[in-house]
Amino acid sequence: MTRYARCPRALLVGTLGVTVIYTLTSSAYLYVLPLGQAAQVPDQRIAAAVAQAVLGPAGLGLIALAILVSTAGCDNGLILSGPWLYYAMAKDGLFFRGAARLDQKRGMPLHPLLQALWSACLVLSGSFGARGARLYSDLLTFTALASLAFNTLTILGLFVLRRKRPDLPRPSRVAGYPWVPLFYVVATANFLVFIAVGDPRNSGFGLLIILAGIAPYAYWRRK
């Protein structure tokens, strides 16, 4: 079996496994907290409310610990992969040229602090305590909007490439094309509308950040 054949199978099994886990977890949440009660949970912290209802105060501590572990793993991946995005953009002439330099000893980009500085600015824009918890929810809203929007555009790019570049080699093909990617686009579009309607303020901030990148992109692309 070639590596091209193994990769789609791993993605399929992994995605189905995560889907089953999420479905079972959501069913357990709704069993403990009916839909009407779940809708009243502040800042949609459903997992914390369910853990507190089942285990008492100790449940909140376990959820907080689980969030810390999950956040650490997510941060690790983003911190390591983020600088490579700036590196690739700089190599294509769409970012500062200095970001395309590599540490010759370690083979890593020399400017990983760009992402750290921007993250620090976002975090320091709020405060600790109750407002800090609200800040986390706000940041999650407008980053989720941007991330999901670009995921949707990526899948739409699949249709564009199939039409404009039918000659490209495609060792891995999607079963059920075009219905499977089309279903994904429709589903994510519904989520985007839900996020925008549910929190228009922070969704607007996320959209403004995306739009703010159009002028620099046009400038570097012209050069």
C-alpha positions as CSV (number, residue, x, y, z in Angstrom):
1,M,0.0,0.0,0.0
2,T,1.4,3.4,-1.0
3,R,1.7,6.3,1.4
4,Y,-1.0,8.1,-0.8
5,A,-3.4,5.3,-0.1
6,R,-2.7,5.2,3.6
7,C,-3.2,8.9,4.2
8,P,-6.9,9.1,3.1
9,R,-7.7,6.0,5.2
10,A,-6.1,7.5,8.3
11,L,-7.9,10.8,7.7
12,L,-11.2,9.0,7.3
13,V,-10.8,6.8,10.4
14,G,-9.5,9.7,12.5
15,T,-12.4,12.0,11.4
16,L,-15.0,9.4,12.0
17,G,-13.5,8.6,15.4
18,V,-13.6,12.3,16.4
19,T,-17.1,12.6,15.1
20,V,-18.3,9.7,17.2
21,I,-16.6,11.1,20.3
22,Y,-18.1,14.5,19.8
23,T,-21.6,13.1,19.2
24,L,-21.5,10.9,22.3
25,T,-20.2,13.8,24.4
26,S,-22.9,16.2,23.1
27,S,-25.5,13.6,23.9
28,A,-24.2,13.3,27.4
29,Y,-24.3,17.0,27.8
30,L,-27.9,17.2,26.7
31,Y,-28.8,14.3,29.0
32,V,-27.5,16.2,32.0
33,L,-28.6,19.6,30.9
34,P,-31.7,19.7,28.7
35,L,-31.7,22.1,25.8
36,G,-33.5,24.9,27.7
37,Q,-31.1,24.9,30.6
38,A,-28.0,24.6,28.3
39,A,-29.1,27.7,26.5
40,Q,-29.0,29.7,29.8
41,V,-25.4,28.7,30.6
42,P,-23.2,31.9,30.8
43,D,-20.7,32.2,27.9
44,Q,-21.8,28.7,26.6
45,R,-19.5,26.9,29.1
46,I,-21.6,23.7,28.8
47,A,-18.8,21.3,29.7
48,A,-18.1,23.2,33.0
49,A,-21.7,23.3,33.9
50,V,-22.2,19.6,33.2
51,A,-19.1,18.7,35.2
52,Q,-20.3,20.8,38.1
53,A,-23.7,19.3,38.0
54,V,-22.2,15.7,38.0
55,L,-19.2,16.1,40.3
56,G,-19.7,19.3,42.2
57,P,-16.9,21.9,42.6
58,A,-14.3,19.2,41.8
59,G,-15.8,19.0,38.3
60,L,-14.9,22.6,37.5
61,G,-11.3,21.9,38.5
62,L,-11.1,18.8,36.2
63,I,-12.5,20.8,33.3
64,A,-10.0,23.6,33.9
65,L,-7.2,21.1,34.0
66,A,-8.4,19.4,30.8
67,I,-8.6,22.9,29.1
68,L,-5.0,23.7,30.2
69,V,-3.7,20.4,28.8
70,S,-5.6,20.8,25.5
71,T,-4.5,24.4,25.2
72,A,-0.9,23.5,25.7
73,G,-1.0,20.9,22.9
74,C,-2.8,23.4,20.6
75,D,-0.2,26.1,21.4
76,N,2.6,23.7,20.7
77,G,1.4,23.0,17.2
78,L,0.6,26.6,16.4
79,I,3.9,28.0,17.8
80,L,5.9,25.5,15.7
81,S,3.8,25.8,12.5
82,G,3.1,29.6,12.5
83,P,6.5,30.9,11.6
84,W,6.6,28.5,8.6
85,L,3.5,30.3,7.2
86,Y,5.4,33.6,7.3
87,Y,8.4,31.9,5.8
88,A,6.4,30.6,2.9
89,M,4.7,33.9,2.3
90,A,8.1,35.7,2.4
91,K,9.5,33.2,-0.1
92,D,6.6,34.0,-2.5
93,G,7.3,37.7,-2.1
94,L,4.1,38.3,-0.1
95,F,5.6,39.2,3.3
96,F,8.7,40.9,4.7
97,R,11.8,39.4,3.1
98,G,13.5,39.0,6.5
99,A,10.9,36.3,7.4
100,A,12.3,34.1,4.7
101,R,15.6,33.7,6.5
102,L,16.4,30.4,8.3
103,D,18.6,29.6,11.2
104,Q,21.4,27.6,9.5
105,K,22.1,25.5,12.6
106,R,18.5,24.5,13.4
107,G,16.8,25.0,10.1
108,M,14.1,27.0,11.6
109,P,12.7,30.5,10.7
110,L,14.5,33.3,12.4
111,H,11.4,35.4,13.1
112,P,9.0,33.4,15.3
113,L,8.3,36.4,17.5
114,L,6.0,38.0,15.0
115,Q,3.2,35.6,16.0
116,A,4.1,35.9,19.7
117,L,3.9,39.7,19.7
118,W,0.5,39.7,18.0
119,S,-0.8,37.1,20.4
120,A,0.4,39.2,23.4
121,C,-1.3,42.3,22.0
122,L,-4.6,40.4,21.8
123,V,-4.3,38.9,25.3
124,L,-3.3,42.2,26.9
125,S,-6.2,44.0,25.3
126,G,-8.4,42.5,28.1
127,S,-8.0,41.9,31.8
128,F,-8.0,39.1,34.3
129,G,-11.0,37.8,36.3
130,A,-14.5,37.8,34.9
131,R,-13.5,40.2,32.1
132,G,-10.6,37.9,31.3
133,A,-12.9,35.0,30.9
134,R,-15.1,37.1,28.6
135,L,-12.0,38.1,26.6
136,Y,-11.2,34.5,26.0
137,S,-14.7,34.0,24.6
138,D,-14.4,37.1,22.5
139,L,-11.0,36.0,21.0
140,L,-12.4,32.5,20.3
141,T,-15.3,34.0,18.4
142,F,-13.4,36.2,16.0
143,T,-10.5,33.7,15.5
144,A,-13.0,30.9,14.9
145,L,-14.8,33.0,12.3
146,A,-11.6,33.7,10.4
147,S,-10.4,30.1,10.7
148,L,-13.7,28.6,9.5
149,A,-14.0,31.2,6.7
150,F,-10.6,30.2,5.3
151,N,-11.3,26.5,5.6
152,T,-14.5,27.1,3.6
153,L,-12.5,29.0,1.0
154,T,-9.9,26.2,0.8
155,I,-12.6,23.7,-0.1
156,L,-14.1,26.1,-2.6
157,G,-10.6,26.3,-4.1
158,L,-10.9,22.6,-4.8
159,F,-13.8,23.3,-7.3
160,V,-11.8,26.1,-8.9
161,L,-8.7,23.9,-9.4
162,R,-10.7,21.0,-10.8
163,R,-12.2,23.4,-13.3
164,K,-9.1,25.6,-14.2
165,R,-6.4,23.0,-13.8
166,P,-7.7,19.5,-14.7
167,D,-4.2,18.5,-15.7
168,L,-2.8,18.6,-12.2
169,P,-1.7,15.2,-10.7
170,R,-4.2,14.0,-8.1
171,P,-3.0,10.9,-6.4
172,S,-5.7,11.2,-3.7
173,R,-9.3,11.7,-4.8
174,V,-12.4,12.4,-2.7
175,A,-15.1,9.8,-2.8
176,G,-18.4,11.2,-3.7
177,Y,-17.0,14.4,-5.4
178,P,-18.6,16.9,-5.7
179,W,-21.2,16.2,-3.1
180,V,-18.9,15.6,-0.1
181,P,-17.0,18.9,-0.4
182,L,-20.2,20.7,-1.3
183,F,-21.9,19.4,1.9
184,Y,-18.9,20.6,3.9
185,V,-19.2,24.1,2.3
186,V,-22.9,24.3,3.1
187,A,-22.4,23.1,6.7
188,T,-19.6,25.6,7.4
189,A,-21.5,28.4,5.7
190,N,-24.3,27.7,8.2
191,F,-21.8,27.9,11.1
192,L,-20.4,31.2,9.8
193,V,-23.9,32.7,9.7
194,F,-24.6,31.3,13.2
195,I,-21.4,32.9,14.6
196,A,-22.0,36.2,12.9
197,V,-25.6,36.4,14.1
198,G,-24.8,35.2,17.6
199,D,-21.9,37.7,18.2
200,P,-21.9,40.4,15.5
201,R,-19.5,42.6,17.4
202,N,-16.6,40.1,17.7
203,S,-17.4,38.6,14.3
204,G,-17.1,42.1,12.8
205,F,-13.7,42.5,14.5
206,G,-12.5,39.2,13.0
207,L,-13.7,40.2,9.6
208,L,-12.0,43.6,9.9
209,I,-8.7,41.9,10.7
210,I,-9.0,39.7,7.6
211,L,-9.9,42.8,5.4
212,A,-7.0,44.7,6.8
213,G,-4.6,42.2,5.1
214,I,-5.9,43.0,1.6
215,A,-4.0,46.2,1.2
216,P,-0.6,44.7,2.2
217,Y,-1.2,41.6,0.1
218,A,-2.0,43.8,-2.9
219,Y,1.1,45.9,-2.3
220,W,3.5,42.9,-2.1
221,R,1.8,41.1,-5.0
222,R,2.3,44.2,-7.2
223,K,6.0,44.4,-6.3
